[in-house]
Amino acid sequence: MRKLLLLIVLFVFSCHSKKEVFDEADYVLVKSDSLNGIVGTEWLVYKYDSLRMLQVDYYGDGKLMGKAFLYNGKLDGRRVVYNFDGKSLLAVDSYSIGKKVIPTKYFKPADTTVKEFSDGKLKPFTSLDSLK
């Protein structure tokens, strides 16, 4: 009877102790690099599995550039990339052991059409002859 009770207690305890590998609070800083006192990249290791890491990158002015989860050196989980302001999202991608699963882009592509500036206004470009 004791063995059965012990097995039940162990089973219940193991069900409640599942770890969330993508919870940033469970990662510990192990290494960082910097230039002129501004952090460039931080590497954090998962407390419960040293093959799992979180890499946090910063722009040259110290603003957040992005975060990526890795497993055994390969992207695994969510990767978030931020704009130069360090706040607005550029992209959120999902990876499974190095392979991209779900890409999501948050920026509008730039207008790459050619325009002609004349008479103080931008006009659609029609041909090289219009530039004379």
C-alpha positions in Angstrom: 0.0 0.0 0.0 2.9 2.3 0.9 4.5 1.7 -2.5 1.2 2.5 -4.3 0.8 5.7 -2.3 4.4 6.7 -3.0 3.9 6.1 -6.8 0.8 8.2 -6.8 2.5 11.1 -5.0 5.5 10.9 -7.3 3.2 10.9 -10.4 1.2 13.9 -9.1 4.4 15.8 -8.3 6.0 15.0 -11.7 2.9 16.3 -13.5 3.0 19.6 -11.6 6.8 20.2 -12.1 6.9 20.3 -15.9 9.2 23.1 -17.0 8.4 25.6 -19.7 11.6 25.8 -21.7 10.7 29.1 -23.3 10.1 31.0 -20.0 12.9 33.6 -19.9 12.8 33.6 -16.1 14.4 30.1 -16.1 17.5 31.3 -17.9 20.7 32.4 -16.2 23.3 34.8 -17.7 26.6 33.0 -18.4 28.4 35.3 -20.9 28.1 38.7 -22.5 30.2 40.8 -24.7 30.5 44.6 -24.8 32.2 47.5 -26.5 32.8 50.7 -24.7 30.6 49.6 -21.9 27.6 48.9 -24.1 26.4 45.2 -24.2 26.4 43.7 -27.6 25.2 40.1 -26.9 24.2 38.2 -23.8 24.0 34.4 -23.7 21.8 32.8 -21.1 21.6 29.1 -20.2 18.4 27.2 -19.2 18.6 26.2 -15.6 17.5 22.6 -16.2 19.2 21.8 -19.5 22.6 23.3 -20.5 21.9 22.5 -24.2 19.2 25.2 -24.2 20.2 28.8 -24.5 18.7 32.3 -24.9 20.6 34.8 -27.0 19.8 38.5 -26.5 21.3 41.0 -29.0 21.6 44.8 -28.7 22.1 47.6 -31.2 25.3 49.8 -30.8 23.3 52.3 -28.7 22.3 49.6 -26.2 18.7 49.2 -27.4 17.2 45.7 -27.7 17.8 44.2 -31.2 16.4 40.7 -30.7 16.0 37.5 -28.7 16.3 33.9 -29.9 16.0 30.6 -28.2 18.6 27.9 -29.2 18.9 24.2 -28.6 22.3 22.6 -29.1 23.4 25.7 -31.0 20.4 25.7 -33.4 17.5 28.1 -33.4 14.6 26.4 -31.5 11.5 28.2 -30.5 10.6 31.9 -30.9 13.0 34.5 -32.4 12.0 38.1 -32.0 13.6 41.0 -33.9 13.0 44.6 -32.9 13.3 47.9 -34.9 16.1 50.4 -34.1 13.9 51.9 -31.3 14.2 48.6 -29.4 10.5 48.4 -28.9 8.5 48.0 -32.1 8.6 44.5 -33.7 10.1 43.8 -37.1 9.6 40.0 -37.1 8.7 37.1 -35.0 9.8 33.7 -36.3 9.3 30.2 -34.9 12.0 27.5 -35.3 12.2 23.8 -34.6 15.8 22.7 -34.2 17.2 25.0 -36.9 14.3 24.9 -39.3 12.0 27.9 -39.7 8.4 26.9 -39.0 6.3 30.1 -38.9 7.6 33.5 -40.1 5.7 36.6 -39.2 6.8 40.1 -40.4 5.6 43.3 -38.8 6.9 45.9 -41.1 5.6 47.3 -44.4 8.1 46.9 -47.3 9.6 50.2 -48.4 8.3 51.9 -51.5 11.0 51.1 -54.1 9.3 52.7 -57.1 11.3 55.2 -59.0 10.1 58.8 -58.9 11.1 61.9 -60.7 11.4 65.2 -58.9 10.6 68.3 -61.0 8.8 71.5 -60.3 9.0 70.9 -56.6 6.9 67.7 -56.8 7.5 63.9 -57.0 6.1 62.5 -60.2 6.0 58.9 -61.5 9.1 58.1 -63.6 8.2 57.3 -67.1 11.4 57.1 -69.1 14.9 58.4 -69.3 13.7 61.0 -71.9 11.6 62.7 -69.2 14.8 63.6 -67.3 16.0 66.0 -70.0 
